Amino acid sequence: MSIKGKAAIVGVGQVPTGKFPDRSALEQAIDVCVQAINESGLHQKEISYLLPTSHFASPRFNTDLIFSGMVEELGLAGTLKGNMMCCSGGASSSMQMKTAVAYIASGMANAVLCFHTEKTGTGLTGEGVIDFFSTTGISGDWETPYGMHFSPISGLIMERYMYESGTTDEEMAAVCVSNRNWAMLNPDAMFRKSLTIDDVLQSKMISTPMHSFESNMLGDGASAFLIVNEELAAKCESPVWILGTGSCVTHFTLSQEPDIGRFSYKKASDAAYAEAGITPQDIDIWEIYDSYPQFELIGLEEMGACKRGEAGKLFLTGETSPGGRFPTTTNGGMLSQGHTAAGGGHAILVETYRQLAGKAGERQVPNAKYAIETGTGGTYMDVQVAILGKECA
């Protein structure tokens, strides 16, 4: 069964990403959920299910989210049908969206509220940060004992991709500059100071060939999106429709990934294009889960924006920055808006909605009709692709 036109995002919420020690995880969650509900114009009692995703900084608060901790806060006691945690790391927003659409398409739900809230910027410090990046999505049997960590994982992928594609250091650094150019227009971004290619290449080498400015930074943050059926969407001002999806899970340990220079972006995006009934040439905005710069390059090439080895030149010449022909990761991504664990993909999906709804402020891409959006979890174990549009069909 195709999901095309069965459901739409009608409201989103987001708080600024950064270091906010006095802003609690619960406060953030309430804030973004209320924003999403209010933007939709619907009553909270119309919500059928809550789908939170994991909170990594506090096991106790994570348990509260699992066991309906937000139900009373949102005034949903006695009317909500269910509360279920839905998590797959950086792919969590994609899986929440698909689960919500499945509930709606089956007739089990009219409206589903998906959200995340995280305190990885101030809730994880010192050795906690090291442990997080050394154990999350990394095999305790085959990788952790040998010192594997997200930085060398990124370095391995970056080096292989650069070798195969001929991408230069300057082109890789240009991805970070492009993301920063977008973030400078984003009031919710963690980093809004201008960045140059020289700044990136002169920053500390942390895992060859990756420099420190080519790595993401953990922050506190939260976001939410409300998905509804066709009937409720008709009552809302700016519905953005989910037109097609595709996905592929390829590994758990990175050593089992067949192609770390490509992953499965082509397979997943081909399925999404087919369901949506459009081609890469129809895409106006490329919202690619970034965490490290090579994934934007791989994503653009494998999903059909350009040929292999050409994406770096698009970034270097400004084609992906504001005003360019291939606007890419327009919120600044995890490299500049900041990384909030499972919320990194959430922020990109929220941005996709805002762009297509015409609510992206200074960074608004004019006349955008279709956007492609991605998520990926763990050590890039999967690729999740969605195509969203301003119109139902």
Backbone torsions as a table, in degrees:
resi	resn	phi	psi	omega
1	MET	NA	129.7	177.4
2	SER	-77.2	143.1	176.7
3	ILE	-93.9	-0.9	-173.6
4	LYS	-55.6	122.3	175.8
5	GLY	74.2	7.2	-179.1
6	LYS	-80.7	-24.5	-174.9
7	ALA	-151.6	157.1	-178.4
8	ALA	-139.8	149.6	169.3
9	ILE	-84.7	129.7	-174.7
10	VAL	-123.2	-2.8	177.7
11	GLY	-167.7	145.7	178.7
12	VAL	-135.8	163.7	174.7
13	GLY	-143.2	150.4	179.8
14	GLN	-160.1	143.8	171.9
15	VAL	-112.2	157.8	179.1
16	PRO	-58.0	143.0	176.1
17	THR	-89.4	140.6	178.5
18	GLY	161.6	-155.4	178.8
19	LYS	-102.6	105.9	-176.4
20	PHE	-130.7	76.0	-175.5
21	PRO	-62.4	-25.1	-178.1
22	ASP	-91.7	0.3	179.7
23	ARG	-104.2	111.5	-174.3
24	SER	-75.2	160.1	176.9
25	ALA	-62.0	-38.6	179.3
26	LEU	-66.6	-43.3	178.0
27	GLU	-58.1	-45.1	179.4
28	GLN	-60.4	-45.0	-176.4
29	ALA	-63.0	-45.7	179.4
30	ILE	-61.7	-44.7	-177.7
31	ASP	-56.9	-51.7	-174.5
32	VAL	-70.9	-34.5	178.6
33	CYS	-67.0	-41.9	178.5
34	VAL	-64.9	-40.2	176.9
35	GLN	-57.9	-46.0	-177.5
36	ALA	-64.2	-43.2	179.6
37	ILE	-64.6	-46.4	-178.5
38	ASN	-63.7	-40.2	-179.9
39	GLU	-64.1	-34.1	-179.6
40	SER	-68.9	-28.3	-175.8
41	GLY	81.5	2.5	179.5
42	LEU	-90.5	166.3	176.4
43	HIS	-89.7	142.7	-176.9
44	GLN	-60.8	-24.6	-179.2
45	LYS	-68.5	-11.9	177.6
46	GLU	-81.5	-8.3	179.8
47	ILE	-75.9	130.1	-178.2
48	SER	-93.6	-40.6	-176.4
49	TYR	-137.6	148.4	168.9
50	LEU	-107.6	132.5	176.3
51	LEU	-124.4	87.2	171.8
52	PRO	-76.5	161.3	169.3
53	THR	-115.1	174.9	-170.1
54	SER	-63.8	147.5	173.2
55	HIS	-113.4	114.8	-172.1
56	PHE	-86.6	-26.1	-171.6
57	ALA	-73.4	-25.6	-176.8
58	SER	-139.8	109.7	176.8
59	PRO	-58.7	-35.6	-179.5
60	ARG	-64.5	-47.6	-179.9
61	PHE	-67.2	-35.0	176.9
62	ASN	-59.7	-40.3	177.7
63	THR	-64.6	-38.8	176.7
64	ASP	-58.9	-41.3	179.6
65	LEU	-65.3	-39.5	178.6
66	ILE	-60.9	-43.9	-174.2
67	PHE	-99.5	46.9	167.2
68	SER	65.4	33.2	-178.7
69	GLY	-63.6	-18.6	-178.3
70	MET	-96.9	-6.3	-174.4
71	VAL	-61.8	-49.7	-179.6
72	GLU	-68.5	-37.4	-178.2
73	GLU	-61.4	-31.6	-177.7
74	LEU	-98.5	5.5	177.9
75	GLY	69.5	35.1	-175.8
76	LEU	-107.6	3.4	-178.9
77	ALA	-61.0	129.1	176.8
78	GLY	91.2	-14.3	179.2
79	THR	-118.1	-22.9	-178.3
80	LEU	-72.4	139.1	179.4
81	LYS	-83.9	-31.1	-177.3
82	GLY	-171.2	155.6	176.5
83	ASN	-131.5	123.6	-177.2
84	MET	-142.9	128.3	175.6
85	MET	-74.6	133.6	-178.5
86	CYS	-127.5	109.2	-174.6
87	CYS	-139.2	134.1	168.9
88	SER	-146.5	46.1	179.0
89	GLY	65.0	-133.5	-178.9
90	GLY	-67.6	-10.7	175.4
91	ALA	-93.4	5.8	-173.5
92	SER	-59.4	-44.2	-179.0
93	SER	-61.9	-36.7	178.1
94	SER	-64.6	-43.7	-178.3
95	MET	-72.2	-35.6	174.0
96	GLN	-60.9	-45.4	-179.5
97	MET	-61.1	-46.2	-178.7
98	LYS	-66.0	-40.0	178.8
99	THR	-64.3	-42.6	178.6
100	ALA	-61.7	-44.0	179.7
101	VAL	-64.0	-38.3	178.9
102	ALA	-63.9	-43.7	175.7
103	TYR	-57.0	-45.3	-176.3
104	ILE	-70.0	-46.2	-178.3
105	ALA	-63.2	-30.0	179.6
106	SER	-80.6	-10.7	-177.6
107	GLY	87.8	2.6	-179.4
108	MET	-76.9	-19.3	-176.6
109	ALA	-144.3	150.7	172.2
110	ASN	-100.4	-33.0	-177.6
111	ALA	-149.3	137.1	-179.2
112	VAL	-130.8	127.5	-179.8
113	LEU	-102.7	120.6	-179.9
114	CYS	-110.5	137.1	-178.6
115	PHE	-153.7	163.2	170.8
116	HIS	-142.2	155.3	172.6
117	THR	-148.2	135.1	-172.7
118	GLU	-144.2	148.8	178.5
119	LYS	-125.7	38.0	-179.0
120	THR	-70.4	-12.7	177.9
121	GLY	-77.8	-37.6	-178.4
122	THR	-122.6	-15.1	-179.8
123	GLY	-86.1	-20.2	174.8
124	LEU	-114.6	123.2	179.9
125	THR	-137.6	161.3	174.4
126	GLY	53.6	-124.8	-177.7
127	GLU	-66.0	-22.9	177.7
128	GLY	-61.8	-39.1	178.1
129	VAL	-67.1	-43.2	179.5
130	ILE	-61.7	-45.6	179.3
131	ASP	-61.7	-39.7	-178.2
132	PHE	-59.7	-47.7	-177.0
133	PHE	-81.2	-8.2	178.9
134	SER	-100.4	-10.5	-175.0
135	THR	-126.2	-24.0	-176.1
136	THR	-74.8	108.5	-179.5
137	GLY	78.4	12.6	-179.0
138	ILE	-118.7	129.8	-173.9
139	SER	-63.1	125.6	176.8
140	GLY	-71.6	-20.2	179.6
141	ASP	-87.6	-41.2	-167.0
142	TRP	-114.6	-11.4	-175.5
143	GLU	-126.2	-51.3	-177.3
144	THR	-54.1	-43.0	-178.3
145	PRO	-61.5	-18.0	-177.4
146	TYR	-104.2	13.9	174.0
147	GLY	86.2	15.6	179.9
148	MET	-66.5	144.5	-172.5
149	HIS	-155.6	161.5	-176.8
150	PHE	-63.4	-29.9	179.9
151	SER	-65.3	-50.3	176.5
152	PRO	-65.5	-30.5	175.7
153	ILE	-61.2	-47.3	178.4
154	SER	-63.2	-40.3	179.1
155	GLY	-60.9	-42.3	178.6
156	LEU	-61.0	-47.0	-178.1
157	ILE	-65.7	-43.7	-179.3
158	MET	-62.1	-45.1	-177.8
159	GLU	-64.8	-41.7	-179.8
160	ARG	-65.0	-44.7	-180.0
161	TYR	-62.6	-44.1	-179.5
162	MET	-63.1	-39.4	178.8
163	TYR	-62.7	-45.9	-176.0
164	GLU	-73.2	-34.8	-172.0
165	SER	-97.6	-16.0	-175.8
166	GLY	79.0	12.5	179.2
167	THR	-65.6	137.3	-178.0
168	THR	-92.2	166.2	175.9
169	ASP	-59.0	-40.6	-178.7
170	GLU	-64.7	-39.7	178.9
171	GLU	-66.9	-39.4	177.7
172	MET	-64.3	-43.3	179.1
173	ALA	-64.4	-30.5	-178.7
174	ALA	-64.2	-24.9	175.5
175	VAL	-62.4	-43.7	179.3
176	CYS	-64.0	-38.1	179.1
177	VAL	-66.8	-43.1	178.0
178	SER	-59.6	-47.2	178.9
179	ASN	-60.3	-40.0	-179.8
180	ARG	-67.7	-35.4	177.5
181	ASN	-60.2	-38.5	176.4
182	TRP	-71.2	-42.2	-177.4
183	ALA	-63.1	-30.9	178.7
184	MET	-64.0	-16.8	177.8
185	LEU	-102.1	3.5	-173.8
186	ASN	-111.8	108.4	-178.1
187	PRO	-65.4	-15.2	179.0
188	ASP	-91.8	-1.0	-174.9
189	ALA	-78.0	147.9	179.2
190	MET	-75.8	-35.9	-176.9
191	PHE	-121.7	117.6	-176.3
192	ARG	-127.3	10.9	176.5
193	LYS	-86.2	140.8	-177.2
194	SER	-58.9	152.4	-175.9
195	LEU	-137.7	141.3	178.5
196	THR	-118.1	164.7	176.4
197	ILE	-60.6	-40.3	178.1
198	ASP	-62.1	-39.3	177.3
199	ASP	-57.0	-44.3	-177.8
200	VAL	-66.5	-48.5	-174.4
201	LEU	-73.1	-20.3	177.6
202	GLN	-92.4	-4.4	177.0
203	SER	-75.0	165.7	-173.4
204	LYS	-59.7	136.6	173.7
205	MET	-77.7	122.0	-177.2
206	ILE	-111.5	-24.3	174.6
207	SER	-163.8	101.0	-172.0
208	THR	-46.4	128.2	5.1
209	PRO	-98.6	24.8	-172.6
210	MET	-91.8	127.9	175.9
211	HIS	-92.3	164.6	-175.8
212	SER	-62.9	-33.1	179.0
213	PHE	-76.6	-3.1	174.1
214	GLU	-98.7	10.9	178.3
215	SER	-114.8	149.9	179.1
216	ASN	-76.7	167.9	178.1
217	MET	-127.2	131.8	-179.8
218	LEU	-72.3	141.8	178.6
219	GLY	-144.7	172.2	170.3
220	ASP	-86.7	144.5	177.9
221	GLY	-178.8	173.4	178.7
222	ALA	-162.5	153.5	174.8
223	SER	-157.9	165.5	-178.2
224	ALA	-151.4	154.1	171.5
225	PHE	-144.2	142.8	-178.1
226	LEU	-109.9	123.4	-179.3
227	ILE	-112.1	133.8	-175.9
228	VAL	-134.5	168.4	177.5
229	ASN	-80.1	177.7	-176.0
230	GLU	-61.0	-40.1	-177.3
231	GLU	-62.2	-46.9	179.5
232	LEU	-71.9	-35.4	179.7
233	ALA	-59.2	-32.7	-179.5
234	ALA	-65.4	-20.0	179.6
235	LYS	-87.8	-10.3	-171.3
236	CYS	-99.6	153.6	-173.6
237	GLU	-71.4	-43.0	-171.2
238	SER	-136.6	68.6	177.3
239	PRO	-70.1	141.6	173.5
240	VAL	-119.7	122.1	-168.2
241	TRP	-91.2	143.2	175.0
242	ILE	-90.4	112.8	-169.1
243	LEU	-103.7	-25.5	-178.5
244	GLY	-170.1	148.7	177.8
245	THR	-138.6	158.1	173.7
246	GLY	-152.9	152.7	-177.0
247	SER	-159.4	158.0	176.4
248	CYS	-158.2	128.4	174.9
249	VAL	-103.0	127.1	-171.6
250	THR	-115.8	-20.7	-174.2
251	HIS	-168.5	171.4	163.1
252	PHE	-112.8	-60.2	175.6
253	THR	-81.8	138.0	-175.4
254	LEU	-59.1	-30.5	-179.0
255	SER	-63.3	-17.1	-179.9
256	GLN	-96.0	-0.6	175.5
257	GLU	-74.4	121.6	-175.3
258	PRO	-64.7	-26.7	-173.7
259	ASP	-149.8	91.8	-176.7
260	ILE	-78.6	1.8	173.5
261	GLY	-97.5	-5.4	-177.9
262	ARG	-137.3	-37.1	-172.4
263	PHE	57.9	-146.9	-174.1
264	SER	-120.2	32.5	180.0
265	TYR	-60.5	-38.7	-178.1
266	LYS	-67.1	-46.5	-179.1
267	LYS	-60.4	-46.1	-178.1
268	ALA	-68.1	-42.2	-177.7
269	SER	-71.9	-33.9	177.0
270	ASP	-58.9	-41.5	178.5
271	ALA	-65.7	-40.2	-179.9
272	ALA	-66.5	-44.2	177.9
273	TYR	-60.2	-43.3	-177.5
274	ALA	-62.9	-42.8	-179.3
275	GLU	-68.9	-39.3	-179.2
276	ALA	-75.2	-21.3	-179.2
277	GLY	75.1	31.1	177.6
278	ILE	-132.5	177.6	-179.7
279	THR	-123.6	169.6	177.1
280	PRO	-55.9	-30.1	-179.2
281	GLN	-67.4	-16.4	179.3
282	ASP	-86.6	-13.4	-174.4
283	ILE	-74.2	130.5	179.1
284	ASP	-97.9	-29.6	-176.8
285	ILE	-137.6	137.4	-178.7
286	TRP	-113.3	98.1	-178.0
287	GLU	-98.0	92.8	-170.3
288	ILE	-108.1	127.8	176.1
289	TYR	-58.3	121.4	-166.6
290	ASP	-109.9	-43.4	-174.1
291	SER	33.7	-44.1	171.3
292	TYR	-137.3	153.8	-168.5
293	PRO	-65.6	-29.8	-175.3
294	GLN	-62.2	-23.5	-177.0
295	PHE	-73.7	-27.9	173.6
296	GLU	-69.5	-38.1	178.4
297	LEU	-67.0	-48.9	179.5
298	ILE	-60.8	-43.8	-178.4
299	GLY	-61.2	-47.8	-179.8
300	LEU	-59.1	-43.6	-176.5
301	GLU	-72.3	-47.7	-175.7
302	GLU	-70.8	-25.8	-179.7
303	MET	-93.3	5.2	167.2
304	GLY	96.8	11.1	177.6
305	ALA	-70.8	-32.9	-178.3
306	CYS	-158.6	175.8	-179.4
307	LYS	-81.3	165.3	178.7
308	ARG	-56.7	130.4	178.2
309	GLY	86.7	-1.5	-177.5
310	GLU	-99.1	-16.8	-173.9
311	ALA	-62.9	-39.1	-179.2
312	GLY	-58.0	-37.5	179.4
313	LYS	-67.4	-33.7	177.4
314	LEU	-62.7	-40.9	178.1
315	PHE	-70.0	-42.2	-176.2
316	LEU	-64.8	-32.9	-178.1
317	THR	-93.8	4.9	175.3
318	GLY	84.9	8.7	-177.4
319	GLU	-69.8	-19.1	180.0
320	THR	-97.8	-9.4	-178.1
321	SER	-85.0	173.7	177.2
322	PRO	-51.6	129.9	-178.7
323	GLY	90.8	-9.0	-178.6
324	GLY	-83.2	171.2	-177.0
325	ARG	-77.7	-18.8	-177.3
326	PHE	-127.6	65.7	-178.9
327	PRO	-56.3	124.8	-170.1
328	THR	-131.0	130.4	177.2
329	THR	48.8	66.7	-165.4
330	THR	-78.9	-2.2	172.6
331	ASN	-92.0	-6.8	-175.4
332	GLY	102.5	-13.5	177.0
333	GLY	62.8	-172.9	180.0
334	MET	-70.9	-18.7	177.1
335	LEU	-73.0	-23.0	-178.8
336	SER	-134.4	-38.5	173.0
337	GLN	-69.9	-32.4	179.1
338	GLY	114.9	153.7	-176.0
339	HIS	-103.1	122.6	-179.6
340	THR	-118.1	47.9	178.9
341	ALA	58.5	-123.2	-178.8
342	ALA	-64.0	-11.6	-178.1
343	GLY	-85.2	-5.5	179.7
344	GLY	-59.5	-45.3	177.3
345	GLY	-69.8	-32.3	176.9
346	HIS	-56.9	-47.5	-178.0
347	ALA	-62.3	-36.4	179.5
348	ILE	-69.1	-37.8	178.0
349	LEU	-68.4	-40.5	175.5
350	VAL	-59.0	-42.2	178.5
351	GLU	-63.8	-38.9	178.5
352	THR	-59.7	-45.8	177.4
353	TYR	-59.3	-48.3	-175.6
354	ARG	-62.1	-40.1	179.2
355	GLN	-63.7	-47.6	-176.9
356	LEU	-73.3	-25.0	177.3
357	ALA	-85.2	-3.9	-179.1
358	GLY	73.3	31.9	-175.0
359	LYS	-122.6	28.7	-175.4
360	ALA	-95.1	8.4	174.8
361	GLY	63.2	-135.4	-175.8
362	GLU	-62.5	-25.0	-177.6
363	ARG	-95.3	11.9	-178.0
364	GLN	-59.5	126.7	173.3
365	VAL	-84.1	120.3	-175.5
366	PRO	-67.4	141.2	172.3
367	ASN	58.7	30.9	179.3
368	ALA	-74.1	128.3	-179.7
369	LYS	-111.2	-40.6	-178.6
370	TYR	-127.2	143.7	174.3
371	ALA	-135.8	146.3	173.0
372	ILE	-108.6	137.9	-173.2
373	GLU	-135.0	139.5	-177.2
374	THR	-127.5	159.6	172.2
375	GLY	-145.1	155.4	176.4
376	THR	-155.9	142.6	-172.6
377	GLY	-112.8	161.7	175.3
378	GLY	55.5	-135.9	177.1
379	THR	-87.5	51.9	176.9
380	TYR	61.3	41.0	-174.7
381	MET	-67.2	-21.3	-176.4
382	ASP	-145.9	166.3	169.9
383	VAL	-127.4	125.0	177.4
384	GLN	-116.6	126.5	-177.3
385	VAL	-125.7	134.9	174.3
386	ALA	-132.1	143.8	172.3
387	ILE	-113.3	126.8	-179.6
388	LEU	-120.7	152.6	-178.0
389	GLY	-147.3	163.2	-179.9
390	LYS	-73.5	-22.8	-176.9
391	GLU	-116.8	155.3	-174.8
392	CYS	-68.9	-34.5	-176.0
393	ALA	-141.2	NA	NA
